[in-house]
Amino acid sequence: MHWRRRWQPTPVFLPGESQGQGSLIYQSWLDKSTPHTAVRWVVTLGLSFIYMIRVYLLQGWYIVTYALGIYHLNLFIAFLSPKVDPSLMEDSDDGPSLPTKQNEEFRPFIRRLPEFKFWHAATKGILVAMVCTFFEAFNVPVFWPILVMYFIMLFCITMKRQIKHMIKYRYIPFTHGKRTYKGKEDAGKTFAS
């Protein structure tokens, strides 16, 4: 029976399989960049600066820039907001909530949009906007000073509402760990055993 050959399937390569390798490499780079917060944000600010220079030199694509600004504002608000909205949790006791009294237990601030996802989405947004500047179809003629004024007005109104929400529910989106309290100093002698 040694003459019988076992059936061995021939490898079949599907069109999406090469994308699988690319996504693994992309995910690997994301994983390696996770602990380097400052470097990630410097690269993103650099990309943003390059994008702004490109828009300035081309004198166009203002509507794409406006859309990018609105997208970044939306991400920033999600970054500043708690995962569980305290206004919805006021009456119910389902799950964790932010402390509202001085003697309540410390609970860390959990964001609706974590920092890494905020950075990742902001960077992807800049790259998509950069790609849009290579296509004339996205160069919609608009009077850009009106877009700037409208964006500033929208930013001020949105941040005012967010700050009022923070004050009303007494939370600060930036915590640096649990508070430590100093106890009374030990005036007694220690006994050696």
N, C-alpha and C positions, 0 to 999 in steps of 0.2 A: 504494500500500500504506500510505499515511499514515492511512487510515481504520481500520486495524486497531489496536486498543488492546492494549497489552501487558497480560498478566495480572499483577495486583498483589494479593498476599495481603492480606486485611484483618487488622488487628492483633487478636489474641485475647489477652485478659487472663485468666490463670489465677488461681485463688483464692490461691495461695501467692506470687504475684508482688508483691503489696503488702508481704508480709512480707520480701521480698528487699530492698526499699528501707529498711525499718525496721532490718534487720540490718546494712545498710551504714552507716547513721547510727550505730548502736550500736558497730560496730567502729571507726568513725572517732573516736568519743569515747574508746574504749579506747586507741587508738593515740596520741591527744593526751595522755592521762593517764600514759602509760608513763614519761616522765622525771621526773614529779613524785611521787616515792616518799613523801615526808613528807606531802604534801597528801592523797594517796590513803589513807594509814593514819589520818590525823586524821579524815577523812570516815567511814571504817569504824568507828573508835572512837566517833564521834558517833552513828552509826546504832545501834551496840551500846548506848550509853548511853540513847538514846531507847527502844530495845526493853526494856531493863531497867526503866526507869521505867514503861513500859506494863504490863509483867507485874506490877510491884509495885502499881500502882494498881488493876488488875483483880483481883488476888489469885487468879490462876489460870494455866493453861497451863504448869505446872511441868514436865510431861513433854516438852513442846516445847522448853523451855529446856534440859532435861537432854540431849535429843537434839542440840541445837545445840552444847552444851558438848562432847559426845563427838565430834561432827563436827569441831569446831575442834581438839580434841586430836589427832585422827587427821591432820588437815592439818599441825599443828605437828610431829608426829613425822616425817612425810614430808619436811617442810622441813629438819629437822635431819639426815636420813639421806643418805648418799652415794648417787649414782645407781647405782653398781656396789657391791654389798655385799662388803666385803673378806673376810667369812667364806666366801663362795662362791668367791672368786677365790684362795684360799690356795694351792691345789695347781696350778692351771692358769695359764698365761701368756697367756691370750687377752685382749688389749686392755689399756687403761690401768688402773693400780691406784694406791693411795695409797702414798707413800714410807713405808717402815718403818725405815730406818736413816738416820743423820745424813748420810752421804755420798751418799745417793741424790738424783737430780734432783728439783727442785721440781715438783710437779704441783698445779694448783689444785683446790680442793674443788668438785666438781660435784654439785649437789643433785638428789635424786630429784624434788622439787617446787620449781621456781624461785619466787623471791619474787613475781613478778607473778601467776603462777597461784595461789599461796597467797593473795594479797590478793583476787584475783577470786573464788575459790571461797568464801573467808570472807565476803566482802560479799554474795554471792548467798545464802549460807546464812542470814545475818541477815535479808535481805529475805524469804526464804521463811518463816522463823520468824515474822516480823512479819505476813505475810499469814495465817498459820495462826491468829494471835490474833484474827482477825476472824470465825472460825468456831467455834461452840460445840461442834462435834463433836470438836475437838482438845483441849477442856478436860476432860481425864480427871482425876477426883479421885484424888490421891495424897498421901501424907504427905511433904511436901517435905524435911524435915530428913534423912530416910533417903537421898533422892536426892543431897543435898549431901554427906553423909558418904561415900556410895559413889563419887561423882565424885572427891572429894579422895583417897580411897584408890586409885582407879584411876589418877589423875594421878601420885601418888607412886610407885606400882609401875612404871608405864610409863616415867617419867622416870629412875628408878633403873636400869632395864634399858638404856635408851638411853645413859645416862652410862657404865655399865659397858662397853657396846659401844664407845663412843668411846675409853675408856681402853685397852681390850684391843687395838684396832687403831690406836691413836695418831693419831686425826684430830680436828681442831677444825673445826666447821662454819662458822666465821667467819674467812675469810682476807682479808687486805688487800693482796694482791700478792706478788711474789717478794721474798724477803729480799735485802738488799744487804750485802755485806761490804766493809769498808775494807781496802785493800791497804797495803803498806808505803809510807811517805812517800818521795817521790823526793828523794834527797839530791844527785843529780848536777846538773851544769850543762847547760843546753840550748844547743845550737849553732845559730846562725842560718846559713842557707845563702845 
